[in-house]
């Protein structure tokens, strides 16, 4: 199963951009809907969303999550666009 997935993405890398888009949409939804499971944690590492939540508060963490989700969606679209139309 794993080998088939690796082979699929090796042959058609443009579809890997769709995974970025889906994850970005998940991040945007988590920020807008205030999903607790996405923000909860006891970590103060600012490289993770739970650290931003614990250090700056939930409101700032939600804003950072939505903006990060938008960036990930744009990166996924660019990835798909480049591999679908420009890479042979």
N, CA, C and O atoms as a GROMACS GRO file, in nm:
protein
  352
    1UNK      N    1   0.082  -0.119   0.000
    1UNK     CA    2   0.000   0.000   0.000
    1UNK      C    3   0.087   0.126   0.000
    1UNK      O    4   0.064   0.218  -0.079
    2UNK      N    5   0.186   0.131   0.088
    2UNK     CA    6   0.274   0.247   0.095
    2UNK      C    7   0.353   0.262  -0.035
    2UNK      O    8   0.372   0.373  -0.086
    3UNK      N    9   0.399   0.148  -0.089
    3UNK     CA   10   0.475   0.153  -0.214
    3UNK      C   11   0.391   0.207  -0.328
    3UNK      O   12   0.441   0.278  -0.415
    4UNK      N   13   0.263   0.173  -0.329
    4UNK     CA   14   0.174   0.222  -0.434
    4UNK      C   15   0.154   0.372  -0.423
    4UNK      O   16   0.149   0.443  -0.524
    5UNK      N   17   0.144   0.422  -0.301
    5UNK     CA   18   0.128   0.566  -0.280
    5UNK      C   19   0.255   0.640  -0.322
    5UNK      O   20   0.248   0.743  -0.388
    6UNK      N   21   0.370   0.586  -0.284
    6UNK     CA   22   0.497   0.648  -0.322
    6UNK      C   23   0.513   0.648  -0.474
    6UNK      O   24   0.558   0.747  -0.532
    7UNK      N   25   0.477   0.538  -0.537
    7UNK     CA   26   0.485   0.530  -0.683
    7UNK      C   27   0.390   0.628  -0.750
    7UNK      O   28   0.426   0.692  -0.849
    8UNK      N   29   0.269   0.641  -0.696
    8UNK     CA   30   0.172   0.734  -0.753
    8UNK      C   31   0.224   0.878  -0.749
    8UNK      O   32   0.218   0.949  -0.849
    9UNK      N   33   0.275   0.920  -0.634
    9UNK     CA   34   0.324   1.057  -0.621
    9UNK      C   35   0.457   1.078  -0.694
    9UNK      O   36   0.490   1.190  -0.731
   10UNK      N   37   0.532   0.971  -0.716
   10UNK     CA   38   0.655   0.984  -0.796
   10UNK      C   39   0.621   1.005  -0.943
   10UNK      O   40   0.690   1.080  -1.013
   11UNK      N   41   0.516   0.940  -0.989
   11UNK     CA   42   0.476   0.953  -1.129
   11UNK      C   43   0.395   1.080  -1.155
   11UNK      O   44   0.403   1.138  -1.263
   12UNK      N   45   0.318   1.122  -1.057
   12UNK     CA   46   0.231   1.239  -1.073
   12UNK      C   47   0.244   1.332  -0.952
   12UNK      O   48   0.155   1.337  -0.867
   13UNK      N   49   0.355   1.406  -0.944
   13UNK     CA   50   0.380   1.488  -0.825
   13UNK      C   51   0.286   1.607  -0.811
   13UNK      O   52   0.279   1.667  -0.704
   14UNK      N   53   0.214   1.644  -0.916
   14UNK     CA   54   0.124   1.758  -0.905
   14UNK      C   55   0.013   1.732  -0.804
   14UNK      O   56  -0.039   1.826  -0.744
   15UNK      N   57  -0.025   1.606  -0.784
   15UNK     CA   58  -0.132   1.576  -0.690
   15UNK      C   59  -0.089   1.591  -0.544
   15UNK      O   60  -0.173   1.592  -0.455
   16UNK      N   61   0.040   1.602  -0.520
   16UNK     CA   62   0.087   1.627  -0.384
   16UNK      C   63   0.044   1.766  -0.339
   16UNK      O   64   0.027   1.790  -0.219
   17UNK      N   65   0.027   1.858  -0.433
   17UNK     CA   66  -0.024   1.991  -0.401
   17UNK      C   67  -0.164   1.987  -0.344
   17UNK      O   68  -0.201   2.073  -0.263
   18UNK      N   69  -0.242   1.888  -0.385
   18UNK     CA   70  -0.379   1.876  -0.332
   18UNK      C   71  -0.376   1.842  -0.184
   18UNK      O   72  -0.464   1.884  -0.109
   19UNK      N   73  -0.275   1.767  -0.140
   19UNK     CA   74  -0.262   1.737   0.003
   19UNK      C   75  -0.235   1.866   0.080
   19UNK      O   76  -0.289   1.886   0.189
   20UNK      N   77  -0.150   1.954   0.024
   20UNK     CA   78  -0.126   2.083   0.087
   20UNK      C   79  -0.256   2.163   0.097
   20UNK      O   80  -0.284   2.222   0.201
   21UNK      N   81  -0.334   2.164  -0.008
   21UNK     CA   82  -0.459   2.239  -0.008
   21UNK      C   83  -0.554   2.184   0.098
   21UNK      O   84  -0.616   2.261   0.171
   22UNK      N   85  -0.565   2.053   0.107
   22UNK     CA   86  -0.654   1.992   0.207
   22UNK      C   87  -0.609   2.024   0.350
   22UNK      O   88  -0.691   2.056   0.435
   23UNK      N   89  -0.478   2.016   0.375
   23UNK     CA   90  -0.428   2.049   0.508
   23UNK      C   91  -0.447   2.197   0.539
   23UNK      O   92  -0.479   2.232   0.653
   24UNK      N   93  -0.430   2.283   0.440
   24UNK     CA   94  -0.454   2.426   0.460
   24UNK      C   95  -0.598   2.456   0.492
   24UNK      O   96  -0.627   2.538   0.579
   25UNK      N   97  -0.690   2.388   0.423
   25UNK     CA   98  -0.832   2.405   0.451
   25UNK      C   99  -0.864   2.356   0.592
   25UNK      O  100  -0.945   2.417   0.662
   26UNK      N  101  -0.801   2.247   0.634
   26UNK     CA  102  -0.819   2.198   0.771
   26UNK      C  103  -0.772   2.302   0.872
   26UNK      O  104  -0.839   2.325   0.973
   27UNK      N  105  -0.659   2.366   0.846
   27UNK     CA  106  -0.608   2.470   0.936
   27UNK      C  107  -0.702   2.591   0.940
   27UNK      O  108  -0.727   2.647   1.046
   28UNK      N  109  -0.752   2.630   0.825
   28UNK     CA  110  -0.844   2.744   0.821
   28UNK      C  111  -0.971   2.713   0.898
   28UNK      O  112  -1.020   2.796   0.975
   29UNK      N  113  -1.025   2.593   0.878
   29UNK     CA  114  -1.146   2.553   0.951
   29UNK      C  115  -1.120   2.546   1.102
   29UNK      O  116  -1.205   2.586   1.181
   30UNK      N  117  -1.003   2.495   1.141
   30UNK     CA  118  -0.971   2.486   1.284
   30UNK      C  119  -0.961   2.624   1.346
   30UNK      O  120  -1.003   2.644   1.460
   31UNK      N  121  -0.906   2.720   1.273
   31UNK     CA  122  -0.896   2.856   1.326
   31UNK      C  123  -1.030   2.926   1.334
   31UNK      O  124  -1.057   2.998   1.430
   32UNK      N  125  -1.112   2.906   1.232
   32UNK     CA  126  -1.243   2.974   1.230
   32UNK      C  127  -1.339   2.911   1.330
   32UNK      O  128  -1.409   2.983   1.402
   33UNK      N  129  -1.343   2.778   1.334
   33UNK     CA  130  -1.439   2.708   1.421
   33UNK      C  131  -1.389   2.689   1.564
   33UNK      O  132  -1.462   2.639   1.649
   34UNK      N  133  -1.263   2.730   1.591
   34UNK     CA  134  -1.205   2.722   1.726
   34UNK      C  135  -1.205   2.578   1.779
   34UNK      O  136  -1.249   2.553   1.891
   35UNK      N  137  -1.155   2.486   1.698
   35UNK     CA  138  -1.149   2.346   1.739
   35UNK      C  139  -1.046   2.328   1.849
   35UNK      O  140  -0.928   2.358   1.829
   36UNK      N  141  -1.090   2.281   1.963
   36UNK     CA  142  -1.003   2.267   2.079
   36UNK      C  143  -0.890   2.168   2.059
   36UNK      O  144  -0.779   2.192   2.105
   37UNK      N  145  -0.917   2.056   1.991
   37UNK     CA  146  -0.815   1.953   1.973
   37UNK      C  147  -0.696   2.005   1.892
   37UNK      O  148  -0.587   1.949   1.901
   38UNK      N  149  -0.716   2.109   1.816
   38UNK     CA  150  -0.608   2.164   1.734
   38UNK      C  151  -0.517   2.254   1.815
   38UNK      O  152  -0.399   2.268   1.783
   39UNK      N  153  -0.570   2.314   1.922
   39UNK     CA  154  -0.495   2.414   1.998
   39UNK      C  155  -0.447   2.367   2.134
   39UNK      O  156  -0.358   2.429   2.192
   40UNK      N  157  -0.503   2.260   2.187
   40UNK     CA  158  -0.474   2.219   2.324
   40UNK      C  159  -0.337   2.154   2.334
   40UNK      O  160  -0.298   2.074   2.250
   41UNK      N  161  -0.265   2.190   2.438
   41UNK     CA  162  -0.134   2.132   2.467
   41UNK      C  163  -0.067   2.209   2.578
   41UNK      O  164  -0.104   2.323   2.607
   42UNK      N  165   0.029   2.149   2.639
   42UNK     CA  166   0.102   2.212   2.749
   42UNK      C  167   0.242   2.255   2.706
   42UNK      O  168   0.331   2.268   2.790
   43UNK      N  169   0.261   2.276   2.580
   43UNK     CA  170   0.392   2.306   2.526
   43UNK      C  171   0.406   2.457   2.506
   43UNK      O  172   0.313   2.522   2.458
   44UNK      N  173   0.519   2.513   2.542
   44UNK     CA  174   0.546   2.655   2.521
   44UNK      C  175   0.646   2.676   2.407
   44UNK      O  176   0.709   2.782   2.399
   45UNK      N  177   0.660   2.578   2.321
   45UNK     CA  178   0.747   2.589   2.204
   45UNK      C  179   0.674   2.671   2.098
   45UNK      O  180   0.569   2.629   2.050
   46UNK      N  181   0.730   2.786   2.063
   46UNK     CA  182   0.662   2.875   1.969
   46UNK      C  183   0.664   2.824   1.826
   46UNK      O  184   0.605   2.885   1.738
   47UNK      N  185   0.731   2.712   1.801
   47UNK     CA  186   0.728   2.652   1.669
   47UNK      C  187   0.602   2.569   1.646
   47UNK      O  188   0.579   2.521   1.535
   48UNK      N  189   0.522   2.553   1.748
   48UNK     CA  190   0.399   2.476   1.738
   48UNK      C  191   0.282   2.565   1.776
   48UNK      O  192   0.298   2.661   1.851
   49UNK      N  193   0.165   2.534   1.724
   49UNK     CA  194   0.048   2.618   1.748
   49UNK      C  195   0.006   2.616   1.894
   49UNK      O  196  -0.046   2.716   1.945
   50UNK      N  197   0.028   2.505   1.964
   50UNK     CA  198  -0.008   2.502   2.105
   50UNK      C  199   0.082   2.593   2.188
   50UNK      O  200   0.038   2.647   2.290
   51UNK      N  201   0.206   2.612   2.146
   51UNK     CA  202   0.294   2.706   2.214
   51UNK      C  203   0.249   2.849   2.193
   51UNK      O  204   0.254   2.930   2.286
   52UNK      N  205   0.206   2.881   2.073
   52UNK     CA  206   0.152   3.015   2.046
   52UNK      C  207   0.025   3.035   2.127
   52UNK      O  208   0.002   3.144   2.181
   53UNK      N  209  -0.058   2.931   2.136
   53UNK     CA  210  -0.180   2.939   2.214
   53UNK      C  211  -0.150   2.964   2.362
   53UNK      O  212  -0.213   3.049   2.424
   54UNK      N  213  -0.054   2.893   2.417
   54UNK     CA  214  -0.022   2.908   2.559
   54UNK      C  215   0.051   3.039   2.590
   54UNK      O  216   0.037   3.093   2.699
   55UNK      N  217   0.128   3.089   2.495
   55UNK     CA  218   0.208   3.208   2.521
   55UNK      C  219   0.132   3.338   2.491
   55UNK      O  220   0.137   3.432   2.569
   56UNK      N  221   0.062   3.342   2.378
   56UNK     CA  222  -0.006   3.465   2.336
   56UNK      C  223  -0.157   3.462   2.355
   56UNK      O  224  -0.220   3.568   2.356
   57UNK      N  225  -0.215   3.346   2.371
   57UNK     CA  226  -0.359   3.336   2.387
   57UNK      C  227  -0.426   3.272   2.266
   57UNK      O  228  -0.368   3.263   2.158
   58UNK      N  229  -0.549   3.229   2.287
   58UNK     CA  230  -0.622   3.156   2.183
   58UNK      C  231  -0.654   3.244   2.064
   58UNK      O  232  -0.648   3.196   1.950
   59UNK      N  233  -0.687   3.370   2.086
   59UNK     CA  234  -0.725   3.457   1.975
   59UNK      C  235  -0.609   3.475   1.876
   59UNK      O  236  -0.629   3.465   1.755
   60UNK      N  237  -0.490   3.501   1.927
   60UNK     CA  238  -0.373   3.517   1.840
   60UNK      C  239  -0.341   3.384   1.771
   60UNK      O  240  -0.306   3.382   1.654
   61UNK      N  241  -0.353   3.273   1.844
   61UNK     CA  242  -0.326   3.142   1.785
   61UNK      C  243  -0.424   3.113   1.671
   61UNK      O  244  -0.385   3.055   1.570
   62UNK      N  245  -0.549   3.152   1.688
   62UNK     CA  246  -0.648   3.131   1.580
   62UNK      C  247  -0.614   3.216   1.459
   62UNK      O  248  -0.626   3.170   1.346
   63UNK      N  249  -0.573   3.341   1.481
   63UNK     CA  250  -0.536   3.428   1.369
   63UNK      C  251  -0.414   3.372   1.295
   63UNK      O  252  -0.412   3.369   1.172
   64UNK      N  253  -0.313   3.328   1.371
   64UNK     CA  254  -0.193   3.270   1.310
   64UNK      C  255  -0.229   3.144   1.232
   64UNK      O  256  -0.175   3.120   1.124
   65UNK      N  257  -0.319   3.064   1.287
   65UNK     CA  258  -0.360   2.940   1.219
   65UNK      C  259  -0.430   2.968   1.088
   65UNK      O  260  -0.403   2.902   0.988
   66UNK      N  261  -0.520   3.066   1.086
   66UNK     CA  262  -0.592   3.098   0.963
   66UNK      C  263  -0.495   3.151   0.858
   66UNK      O  264  -0.501   3.109   0.742
   67UNK      N  265  -0.407   3.244   0.896
   67UNK     CA  266  -0.311   3.297   0.800
   67UNK      C  267  -0.214   3.189   0.751
   67UNK      O  268  -0.178   3.186   0.634
   68UNK      N  269  -0.172   3.101   0.840
   68UNK     CA  270  -0.085   2.990   0.799
   68UNK      C  271  -0.159   2.896   0.704
   68UNK      O  272  -0.101   2.846   0.608
   69UNK      N  273  -0.285   2.872   0.732
   69UNK     CA  274  -0.365   2.788   0.644
   69UNK      C  275  -0.379   2.848   0.505
   69UNK      O  276  -0.375   2.776   0.405
   70UNK      N  277  -0.396   2.979   0.499
   70UNK     CA  278  -0.405   3.047   0.368
   70UNK      C  279  -0.273   3.031   0.292
   70UNK      O  280  -0.274   3.006   0.172
   71UNK      N  281  -0.161   3.046   0.362
   71UNK     CA  282  -0.030   3.031   0.298
   71UNK      C  283  -0.012   2.887   0.247
   71UNK      O  284   0.040   2.866   0.137
   72UNK      N  285  -0.054   2.789   0.326
   72UNK     CA  286  -0.041   2.649   0.285
   72UNK      C  287  -0.130   2.620   0.164
   72UNK      O  288  -0.089   2.547   0.073
   73UNK      N  289  -0.251   2.675   0.161
   73UNK     CA  290  -0.339   2.656   0.046
   73UNK      C  291  -0.276   2.718  -0.079
   73UNK      O  292  -0.276   2.655  -0.185
   74UNK      N  293  -0.224   2.838  -0.067
   74UNK     CA  294  -0.160   2.903  -0.182
   74UNK      C  295  -0.038   2.822  -0.228
   74UNK      O  296  -0.017   2.806  -0.348
   75UNK      N  297   0.041   2.770  -0.134
   75UNK     CA  298   0.156   2.688  -0.170
   75UNK      C  299   0.112   2.561  -0.243
   75UNK      O  300   0.176   2.519  -0.339
   76UNK      N  301   0.003   2.501  -0.199
   76UNK     CA  302  -0.049   2.381  -0.266
   76UNK      C  303  -0.097   2.410  -0.406
   76UNK      O  304  -0.076   2.330  -0.497
   77UNK      N  305  -0.162   2.524  -0.424
   77UNK     CA  306  -0.209   2.562  -0.558
   77UNK      C  307  -0.090   2.589  -0.650
   77UNK      O  308  -0.089   2.546  -0.765
   78UNK      N  309   0.010   2.659  -0.598
   78UNK     CA  310   0.130   2.686  -0.679
   78UNK      C  311   0.201   2.555  -0.713
   78UNK      O  312   0.243   2.536  -0.826
   79UNK      N  313   0.214   2.466  -0.616
   79UNK     CA  314   0.276   2.336  -0.640
   79UNK      C  315   0.203   2.263  -0.752
   79UNK      O  316   0.265   2.214  -0.846
   80UNK      N  317   0.070   2.255  -0.742
   80UNK     CA  318  -0.009   2.186  -0.845
   80UNK      C  319   0.008   2.254  -0.980
   80UNK      O  320   0.028   2.186  -1.081
   81UNK      N  321   0.002   2.384  -0.982
   81UNK     CA  322   0.012   2.460  -1.106
   81UNK      C  323   0.148   2.436  -1.174
   81UNK      O  324   0.154   2.412  -1.294
   82UNK      N  325   0.255   2.442  -1.096
   82UNK     CA  326   0.389   2.423  -1.152
   82UNK      C  327   0.405   2.282  -1.210
   82UNK      O  328   0.451   2.266  -1.323
   83UNK      N  329   0.368   2.182  -1.132
   83UNK     CA  330   0.389   2.044  -1.178
   83UNK      C  331   0.288   2.002  -1.285
   83UNK      O  332   0.320   1.917  -1.368
   84UNK      N  333   0.169   2.059  -1.286
   84UNK     CA  334   0.070   2.020  -1.387
   84UNK      C  335   0.096   2.084  -1.522
   84UNK      O  336   0.068   2.023  -1.625
   85UNK      N  337   0.150   2.207  -1.522
   85UNK     CA  338   0.158   2.280  -1.649
   85UNK      C  339   0.300   2.311  -1.695
   85UNK      O  340   0.320   2.337  -1.814
   86UNK      N  341   0.399   2.309  -1.606
   86UNK     CA  342   0.533   2.352  -1.646
   86UNK      C  343   0.639   2.246  -1.640
   86UNK      O  344   0.740   2.257  -1.711
   87UNK      N  345   0.622   2.143  -1.560
   87UNK     CA  346   0.722   2.038  -1.549
   87UNK      C  347   0.678   1.923  -1.638
   87UNK      O  348   0.565   1.876  -1.632
   88UNK      N  349   0.771   1.878  -1.720
   88UNK     CA  350   0.737   1.770  -1.815
   88UNK      C  351   0.770   1.637  -1.752
   88UNK      O  352   0.750   1.532  -1.814
   0.00000   0.00000   0.00000
